[in-house]
Amino acid sequence: MILGVPRETFPGERRVALVPSSIPTLAKGGLEVIVEGAAGAQAGYPDAEYVAKGAKMVPKRSDLFAAAEILVQVLCYGSNDSTGQADVPLFHNGQLLIGFLRPLGALGPLQEIAAKGVTSFAVELMPRTTRAQSMDALSSMGTICGYKAVLIAADTLPRIFPMLTTAAGTITPGRVLVIGAGVAGLQAIATARRLGAVTSAYDLRPAAKEQVQSLGGRFVELPIEAKDAEDARGYAKPQDENFYRRQRELLGKVVAENDVVITAAVVPGKKSPLLVTADMVKGMAPGSVIVDLAAERGGNCELTRPGEEVVEYGVTIIGRFNLASSVPYHASQMYARNITAFLLHLVKDGKLRLDNNDEIIRETLLTQGGEVVNKRVREFFSLSALTARS
């Protein structure tokens, strides 16, 4: 089967879906790889490296789409709402598409993809199981985001993170609070600790306490209890407004004690919960920094402006998107390993295996036969259940 790797077109996107080192592994699985010219250039992977590993370079995007039976992208149409629609006329019936598709975002793009007869798989829907761990691209990119959030905060903060004893006296360490101890949050904790900051974290899921402490962070415990805090996939469940109001009241003092706050509380398909109010920001010391990793979905901080960096009450609030793209070499490498593992799960001896009894395939399958077929996505958009096909 022919596997195509197009160049990413989302503004500022520097990642690439496959790196050269993945190609020999895929070739053993019966896949022939073609790559659009300069697809990996911004990530640090020149065309010559792809050719050396056995890929064929294709100068024209339209030719690549026409030839490829399977397409792998980072940001497919759906997650790429800026330029992704330009690819829709290039899709053809029976083609496979794999990548980030934002399945719980907007229904329109998913239906356009389905209408072209494309069988698509959304990597965001990968189950959080041991079998699927090597294919979990969402966790891989979350790791990069958590790491980069701390570096951005350290670069912005007018203090240094580690405690230093010098001839000029002792410098006290910076204090970092991470709200939301998922994959990104845990990596933020680990990175802040490596840089020498005193690090604490809060998460409404009690199970997160052990993970935070294992990284050397202090777990902030509040005298409130979330109802049904975690879903079957390991994500925090949304709570009612009374819970969030009480949570904000209790977090206010904790936020004021820290130089840096990194928020990473995201509920899939929902607006990000408001955790840091304007009053809480006002109570922070001048020069403090908030990095809001939930900015794309409205932000965990009331004063976050999605995609921007602003200063309010002397506090810098950073709401940048797509942080993983700012570390494109290793982000691409991690993503490529996830995608390669998934492809080898889908394709056996050069033949496609669409086994609906396989949880990994069933949970990630988004469109097929002209329809949005994923049960979870159909329920999210209140679409009627599909009748069983004979």
PyMOL commands that set and color helices and strands:
alter all, ss='L'
color gray80, all
select helices_A, chain A and resi 20-28+41-43+47-52+61-67+84-90+107-115+123-125+133-135+137-156+183-194+208-214+241-256+278-282+295-297+323-326+328-346+359-364+375-380
alter helices_A, ss='H'
color red, helices_A
select strands_A, chain A and resi 2-5+32-36+56-58+70-75+96-100+119-122+164-166+169-171+175-179+198-202+218-219+260-263+289-292+309-312+315-318+347-348+351-352+365-368+371-372
alter strands_A, ss='S'
color yellow, strands_A
deselect
rebuild
show_as cartoon
